[in-house]
Amino acid sequence: MTEQTKPTPTANQMWGGRFNAGPDAIMQAINASIGFDRRLYAQDIAGSRAHAAMLAAVSILTNKDAEAIGEGLLTVLSEIETGKFQFRVDLEDIHMNVEARLKEIIGEPAGRLHTARSRNDQVAVDFRLWVRDQCDAAITGIEALMRAFLAQAAAGADWVMPGFTHLQVAQPVTWGHHMMAYVEMLARDRSRFVDARARMNECPLGAAALAGTSFPIDRDMTAKTLGFDRPTANSLDSVSDRDFALEFLSASSICAMHLSRFAEELVIWSSAQFRFVILSDRWTTGSSIMPQKKNPDAAELLRAKLGRILGATVALFTIMKGLPLTYSKDMQEDKEQTFDAADTLMLALAAMTGMVGDMTAQTATLSAAAGSGFSTATDLADWLVRTLGLPFRDAHHVTGTLVAMAEAKGCDLPDLTLADMQLVHAGITAEVFGVLGVQNSVQSRISYGGTAPAQVRVQIARWAKELL
Ligand code: ARG
């Protein structure tokens, strides 16, 4: 026998009709969601006001009652917004807290508000409205970050830097090109939020508990009032669906993964070994013991934030995956996860926007690094193909031999003499030195989407037109 904790004194005033005793105190603690779902107060009140106005329009409520409800809800709203509202755990959640207070303010008509409605469609509409706002906020935040990357790209469309594969120097690229890669990623992120928003924009209000209602409600009216495109078409699905939150979380996870990748680059680039960028004092911290340190804490934290967001995503998938139709109380666990993920994403976007705006590319270091690691070896191989007509595979082999030779001599490719080169392939002429320079290399990559400054400027112009 487990020890019983004390029951709370009275049965719930909203649904306690058939109960003789109140819930165990621990039951109340595990059951109540008011600690977190109070965040839905504005959506809850907007949903209830739309519902009451509709009930009056179809003569289920008198105009007088509907007006009293509408006005009373505005009073509740202002009480919450000015911090005067007393949230009560015994009233479980935001829906019952608002309604109970409405009853205190307007009396009997408050009890008519819940006609043709259930907390199941109520929470579904509240949460959808909240997630829809977060999609808008994410889109705005992403666009600000895109503009920050765009400004960096425009400043350095022709600054050269090493491009990496396997984090080994691969070919020279331009700073602008690298920045614009993130603009493309963020554009996909933005479109995921736009798509998710469009798909979630159907109104579940009026599905009632699960089966619809016998009252002659006008679901088109409430949908329209709340800015939805249409009402949802299946009442069972309406109260059991959390796809909108899952899509928001999935899109957030992908976006946070992108932020994490750039954060990782910043950590590497700002290290003493790379010195590609200087992060501003605003986004770094010092060490309490090592006076020389300037740690990229904001970048490190951004790299870690995906963990939380992805964690929330996995949590909600796990909550939902085993639930039979329709509503189960498990679904109350959707909110804290989504709230935390949304807060984290907005903070991460804002921090990254600040960091990108403030960072200073070290152009001399970037340029020197761009020429290291035999970065123009591909240009040499391409020259052998173009000028001497070698098959690419042979050109690759010749170039590889030249790289090995330079490595043995401890020099870079342009430092080899013509005589050295001709030992490897007799056909090589002095003209080859023209393609071994880093500038030449990036200028030559003019294929669509390539790293040549001319191409990068085409992309910058395209995005500037849309974002600026
Ligand atoms: N607090 C609940 C939630 O967040 C509201 C819906 C309650 N519905 C019910 N049938 N108990 O999911």
Boltz pocket constraint, residues with backbone or C-beta under 6 A from the ligand:
constraints:
  - pocket:
      binder: B
      contacts: [[A, 31], [A, 33], [A, 37], [A, 93], [A, 119], [A, 120], [A, 123], [A, 327], [A, 328], [A, 329], [A, 331], [A, 332], [A, 333]]
      max_distance: 6.0
